[in-house]
Amino acid sequence: MEPRISIVTLGVADLDESIRFYRDGLSLPMDDREPDAEIAFFEMSGMKLSLYPRELLAEDATVSPGVGEFDGITLAHNVESKDAVDDVLGEAVSAGGELVKPAQEADWGGYSGYFADPNGHLWEVAWNPY
């Protein structure tokens, strides 16, 4: 297997709400799609982020669609400054996300915080001085 991730797919409860969060709230560029399509794709600098109904995603993978307290995965978005960490966290909250961990100095020397999208998917926003 080549060391590459092409698409990250998030299982979502409400596709339209999730599209509004990522497209309108966070201003991610969304690929064109048919109005009744059950999937949405966003361009993410060399890879795609896709949104797909959680139950259909579970069905495709032949697993249970149950939602746990923590699914064991986070997505990370690195920015160029401490101020940008605060700005992106604020943008996410304004778009309907939940601030999970306010930005703070990290033990690894950077500055980071976490937000959850409307489906509870965790995003770390981080500045790394190295």
Accessible surface in RSA format (square Angstrom, percent):
REM  Atomic radii and reference values for relative SASA: ProtOr
REM  Chains: A
REM  Algorithm: Lee & Richards
REM  Probe-radius: 1.40
REM  Slices: 20
REM RES _ NUM      All-atoms   Total-Side   Main-Chain    Non-polar    All polar
REM                ABS   REL    ABS   REL    ABS   REL    ABS   REL    ABS   REL
RES MET A   1   230.40 119.3 141.57  93.7  88.83 211.5 119.89 101.9 110.50 146.4
RES GLU A   2   109.83  63.1 101.79  77.0   8.04  19.1  41.65  80.6  68.18  55.7
RES PRO A   3   143.70 104.7 103.78  94.6  39.92 145.1 119.21  98.4  24.49 152.2
RES ARG A   4   153.18  64.3 128.06  65.3  25.12  59.8  61.50  84.0  91.68  55.6
RES ILE A   5   118.11  67.2 102.28  76.2  15.83  38.2 105.34  75.9  12.77  34.6
RES SER A   6    60.65  51.3  51.17  68.3   9.48  21.8  36.92  78.6  23.73  33.2
RES ILE A   7    83.65  47.6  61.70  46.0  21.95  52.9  61.70  44.4  21.95  59.6
RES VAL A   8    30.86  20.3  27.23  24.6   3.63   8.7  30.86  26.8   0.00   0.0
RES THR A   9    50.41  35.9  27.62  28.0  22.80  54.3  12.78  17.2  37.63  56.9
RES LEU A  10    11.12   6.2  10.15   7.3   0.96   2.4  11.12   7.8   0.00   0.0
RES GLY A  11     5.69   7.0   0.00   N/A   5.69   7.0   1.49   4.1   4.21   9.4
RES VAL A  12     1.81   1.2   0.00   0.0   1.81   4.4   0.35   0.3   1.47   4.0
RES ALA A  13    96.02  88.3  56.23  86.8  39.79  90.5  63.35  89.2  32.67  86.5
RES ASP A  14    64.41  45.1  59.89  59.6   4.52  10.7  17.97  42.3  46.44  46.3
RES LEU A  15    24.74  13.8  18.00  12.9   6.74  16.9  18.00  12.6   6.74  18.1
RES ASP A  16    85.08  59.6  82.38  82.0   2.69   6.4  15.80  37.2  69.28  69.1
RES GLU A  17    71.85  41.3  71.02  53.7   0.84   2.0  16.24  31.4  55.62  45.4
RES SER A  18     0.06   0.0   0.06   0.1   0.00   0.0   0.06   0.1   0.00   0.0
RES ILE A  19     5.94   3.4   5.94   4.4   0.00   0.0   5.94   4.3   0.00   0.0
RES ARG A  20   124.61  52.3 122.19  62.3   2.41   5.7  52.07  71.2  72.53  44.0
RES PHE A  21     4.00   2.0   1.52   0.9   2.48   6.4   3.53   2.1   0.46   1.3
RES TYR A  22     0.11   0.1   0.11   0.1   0.00   0.0   0.11   0.1   0.00   0.0
RES ARG A  23    94.24  39.6  87.42  44.6   6.82  16.2  32.35  44.2  61.89  37.5
RES ASP A  24    84.31  59.1  56.44  56.2  27.87  65.9  34.91  82.2  49.41  49.3
RES GLY A  25    21.27  26.2   0.00   N/A  21.27  26.2  12.07  33.1   9.21  20.6
RES LEU A  26    25.92  14.4  15.40  11.0  10.52  26.4  15.40  10.8  10.52  28.3
RES SER A  27    83.12  70.2  58.41  77.9  24.71  56.9  35.96  76.6  47.15  66.1
RES LEU A  28    37.18  20.7  34.26  24.5   2.92   7.3  34.26  24.1   2.92   7.8
RES PRO A  29    82.22  59.9  71.16  64.9  11.06  40.2  82.14  67.8   0.08   0.5
RES MET A  30    47.95  24.8  18.84  12.5  29.11  69.3  19.45  16.5  28.50  37.8
RES ASP A  31    47.59  33.3  39.91  39.7   7.67  18.1  22.59  53.2  25.00  24.9
RES ASP A  32   151.35 106.0 120.38 119.8  30.97  73.2  42.38  99.8 108.96 108.7
RES ARG A  33    66.56  27.9  31.74  16.2  34.82  82.9  24.58  33.6  41.98  25.4
RES GLU A  34   122.05  70.1 118.87  89.9   3.18   7.6  43.73  84.6  78.32  63.9
RES PRO A  35   125.24  91.3  97.09  88.5  28.15 102.3 105.30  86.9  19.95 124.0
RES ASP A  36   124.51  87.2 100.51 100.0  24.00  56.8  48.13 113.3  76.39  76.2
RES ALA A  37    30.16  27.7  15.85  24.5  14.31  32.6  26.10  36.8   4.06  10.8
RES GLU A  38    98.99  56.8  92.84  70.2   6.14  14.6  30.26  58.5  68.73  56.1
RES ILE A  39    54.16  30.8  53.16  39.6   1.00   2.4  53.16  38.3   1.00   2.7
RES ALA A  40     0.00   0.0   0.00   0.0   0.00   0.0   0.00   0.0   0.00   0.0
RES PHE A  41    62.67  31.4  61.05  37.8   1.61   4.2  61.05  37.0   1.61   4.6
RES PHE A  42     0.00   0.0   0.00   0.0   0.00   0.0   0.00   0.0   0.00   0.0
RES GLU A  43    71.72  41.2  66.86  50.6   4.86  11.6  40.40  78.1  31.32  25.6
RES MET A  44    48.46  25.1  35.11  23.2  13.35  31.8  39.24  33.4   9.22  12.2
RES SER A  45   117.52  99.3  76.98 102.7  40.54  93.4  51.22 109.1  66.30  92.9
RES GLY A  46    75.98  93.7   0.00   N/A  75.98  93.7  40.82 112.0  35.16  78.7
RES MET A  47    52.92  27.4  47.56  31.5   5.37  12.8  20.20  17.2  32.72  43.4
RES LYS A  48    57.35  28.0  57.35  35.2   0.00   0.0  42.97  38.7  14.38  15.3
RES LEU A  49     3.71   2.1   3.71   2.7   0.00   0.0   3.71   2.6   0.00   0.0
RES SER A  50     0.39   0.3   0.39   0.5   0.00   0.0   0.00   0.0   0.39   0.5
RES LEU A  51     0.00   0.0   0.00   0.0   0.00   0.0   0.00   0.0   0.00   0.0
RES TYR A  52    49.20  23.0  49.20  28.0   0.00   0.0  19.24  14.5  29.96  36.9
RES PRO A  53    31.37  22.9  31.08  28.3   0.29   1.0  31.37  25.9   0.00   0.0
RES ARG A  54    51.46  21.6  50.20  25.6   1.26   3.0  23.49  32.1  27.97  17.0
RES GLU A  55   125.82  72.2 120.53  91.2   5.28  12.6  35.82  69.3  89.99  73.5
RES LEU A  56    54.90  30.6  52.53  37.6   2.37   6.0  52.58  36.9   2.32   6.3
RES LEU A  57    52.72  29.4  52.67  37.7   0.05   0.1  52.67  37.0   0.05   0.1
RES ALA A  58     8.23   7.6   4.82   7.4   3.41   7.8   7.68  10.8   0.55   1.5
RES GLU A  59   125.28  71.9 109.31  82.7  15.96  38.0  43.81  84.7  81.47  66.5
RES ASP A  60   114.67  80.3  86.94  86.5  27.73  65.6  17.97  42.3  96.70  96.4
RES ALA A  61    57.93  53.3  35.53  54.8  22.40  51.0  45.93  64.7  12.00  31.8
RES THR A  62   125.00  88.9  91.54  92.8  33.46  79.7  77.50 104.1  47.50  71.8
RES VAL A  63    93.93  61.8  75.75  68.6  18.19  43.8  85.50  74.3   8.44  22.9
RES SER A  64    93.37  78.9  66.17  88.3  27.20  62.7  50.92 108.4  42.45  59.5
RES PRO A  65    57.05  41.6  50.83  46.3   6.23  22.6  52.99  43.7   4.07  25.3
RES GLY A  66    54.16  66.8   0.00   N/A  54.16  66.8  39.99 109.8  14.17  31.7
RES VAL A  67   107.55  70.8  72.49  65.6  35.06  84.5  73.24  63.6  34.31  93.1
RES GLY A  68    43.76  54.0   0.00   N/A  43.76  54.0  31.03  85.2  12.73  28.5
RES GLU A  69   183.65 105.4 142.90 108.1  40.75  97.0  65.78 127.2 117.87  96.2
RES PHE A  70   118.82  59.4  91.69  56.8  27.13  70.6  94.22  57.1  24.59  70.4
RES ASP A  71    80.01  56.0  43.68  43.5  36.33  85.9  27.11  63.8  52.90  52.8
RES GLY A  72    56.38  69.5   0.00   N/A  56.38  69.5  22.67  62.2  33.71  75.5
RES ILE A  73   105.29  59.9  95.25  71.0  10.04  24.2 100.30  72.2   4.99  13.6
RES THR A  74    57.46  40.9  36.22  36.7  21.23  50.6  13.19  17.7  44.27  66.9
RES LEU A  75    26.05  14.5  23.59  16.9   2.46   6.2  26.05  18.3   0.00   0.0
RES ALA A  76    69.63  64.0  36.77  56.7  32.86  74.8  36.82  51.8  32.82  86.9
RES HIS A  77    78.34  42.8  75.47  52.5   2.86   7.3  48.25  49.7  30.09  35.0
RES ASN A  78   100.96  69.6  75.86  73.3  25.10  60.4  26.34  63.4  74.62  72.1
RES VAL A  79    23.11  15.2   8.54   7.7  14.57  35.1  14.45  12.6   8.66  23.5
RES GLU A  80   168.24  96.6 142.44 107.8  25.80  61.4  61.79 119.5 106.45  86.9
RES SER A  81    45.19  38.2  43.83  58.5   1.35   3.1  36.21  77.1   8.97  12.6
RES LYS A  82    82.23  40.1  79.43  48.7   2.80   6.7  43.41  39.1  38.82  41.3
RES ASP A  83   104.32  73.1 102.54 102.1   1.78   4.2  24.21  57.0  80.11  79.9
RES ALA A  84    25.38  23.3  23.97  37.0   1.41   3.2  25.09  35.3   0.29   0.8
RES VAL A  85     0.00   0.0   0.00   0.0   0.00   0.0   0.00   0.0   0.00   0.0
RES ASP A  86    66.31  46.4  56.48  56.2   9.83  23.3  28.26  66.5  38.05  37.9
RES ASP A  87    99.12  69.4  86.98  86.6  12.14  28.7  30.59  72.0  68.53  68.3
RES VAL A  88    28.15  18.5  28.15  25.5   0.00   0.0  28.15  24.5   0.00   0.0
RES LEU A  89     9.02   5.0   8.66   6.2   0.36   0.9   9.02   6.3   0.00   0.0
RES GLY A  90    35.71  44.0   0.00   N/A  35.71  44.0  34.12  93.6   1.59   3.6
RES GLU A  91    68.83  39.5  60.47  45.7   8.36  19.9  29.08  56.3  39.75  32.5
RES ALA A  92     0.00   0.0   0.00   0.0   0.00   0.0   0.00   0.0   0.00   0.0
RES VAL A  93    66.18  43.5  57.34  51.9   8.84  21.3  57.34  49.8   8.84  24.0
RES SER A  94   103.12  87.1  62.68  83.7  40.44  93.2  39.37  83.8  63.75  89.3
RES ALA A  95    28.35  26.1   0.39   0.6  27.96  63.6  10.40  14.6  17.94  47.5
RES GLY A  96    52.39  64.6   0.00   N/A  52.39  64.6  31.96  87.7  20.44  45.8
RES GLY A  97     9.66  11.9   0.00   N/A   9.66  11.9   0.53   1.5   9.12  20.4
RES GLU A  98   113.63  65.2 108.60  82.2   5.03  12.0  39.94  77.3  73.69  60.2
RES LEU A  99    77.53  43.2  56.33  40.3  21.20  53.3  56.33  39.6  21.20  57.1
RES VAL A 100    72.34  47.6  43.55  39.4  28.78  69.4  46.67  40.6  25.67  69.6
RES LYS A 101    78.98  38.5  78.02  47.9   0.96   2.3  37.25  33.5  41.73  44.4
RES PRO A 102    79.01  57.6  78.25  71.3   0.76   2.8  79.01  65.2   0.00   0.0
RES ALA A 103    21.41  19.7   1.38   2.1  20.03  45.6   1.38   1.9  20.03  53.1
RES GLN A 104    82.92  46.4  78.95  57.7   3.97   9.5  26.28  55.9  56.64  43.0
RES GLU A 105   107.33  61.6  89.52  67.7  17.81  42.4  62.01 119.9  45.32  37.0
RES ALA A 106    22.15  20.4   6.12   9.4  16.03  36.5  13.40  18.9   8.75  23.2
RES ASP A 107   151.38 106.0 103.07 102.6  48.31 114.2  54.39 128.0  96.99  96.7
RES TRP A 108   107.86  43.3  86.10  41.7  21.75  51.1  83.28  44.4  24.57  39.9
RES GLY A 109    33.27  41.0   0.00   N/A  33.27  41.0  21.86  60.0  11.41  25.6
RES GLY A 110     0.06   0.1   0.00   N/A   0.06   0.1   0.00   0.0   0.06   0.1
RES TYR A 111    30.71  14.3  30.71  17.5   0.00   0.0  12.43   9.3  18.28  22.5
RES SER A 112     3.91   3.3   3.85   5.1   0.05   0.1   0.00   0.0   3.91   5.5
RES GLY A 113     0.00   0.0   0.00   N/A   0.00   0.0   0.00   0.0   0.00   0.0
RES TYR A 114    50.40  23.5  50.40  28.7   0.00   0.0  20.95  15.7  29.44  36.3
RES PHE A 115     3.24   1.6   3.24   2.0   0.00   0.0   3.24   2.0   0.00   0.0
RES ALA A 116     6.44   5.9   6.44   9.9   0.00   0.0   6.44   9.1   0.00   0.0
RES ASP A 117     5.24   3.7   0.05   0.0   5.20  12.3   0.00   0.0   5.24   5.2
RES PRO A 118    45.80  33.4   8.27   7.5  37.54 136.4  16.36  13.5  29.45 183.0
RES ASN A 119    32.90  22.7   7.40   7.2  25.50  61.4  12.03  28.9  20.87  20.2
RES GLY A 120    47.26  58.3   0.00   N/A  47.26  58.3  28.05  77.0  19.20  43.0
RES HIS A 121    24.63  13.5  19.91  13.8   4.72  12.1  16.95  17.5   7.69   8.9
RES LEU A 122    36.96  20.6  34.39  24.6   2.57   6.5  34.39  24.1   2.57   6.9
RES TRP A 123    17.80   7.1  17.80   8.6   0.00   0.0  17.80   9.5   0.00   0.0
RES GLU A 124    31.67  18.2  31.67  24.0   0.00   0.0   0.05   0.1  31.62  25.8
RES VAL A 125     0.00   0.0   0.00   0.0   0.00   0.0   0.00   0.0   0.00   0.0
RES ALA A 126     4.78   4.4   4.78   7.4   0.00   0.0   4.78   6.7   0.00   0.0
RES TRP A 127    58.16  23.3  58.16  28.2   0.00   0.0  47.37  25.3  10.79  17.5
RES ASN A 128    71.84  49.5  53.90  52.1  17.94  43.2  10.36  24.9  61.48  59.4
RES PRO A 129    58.11  42.3  23.03  21.0  35.07 127.5  27.55  22.7  30.55 189.9
RES TYR A 130   194.89  91.0 128.04  72.9  66.85 173.9 120.25  90.4  74.64  92.0
END  Absolute sums over single chains surface
CHAIN  1 A     8074.7       6078.8       1995.8       4365.5       3709.2
END  Absolute sums over all chains
TOTAL          8074.7       6078.8       1995.8       4365.5       3709.2
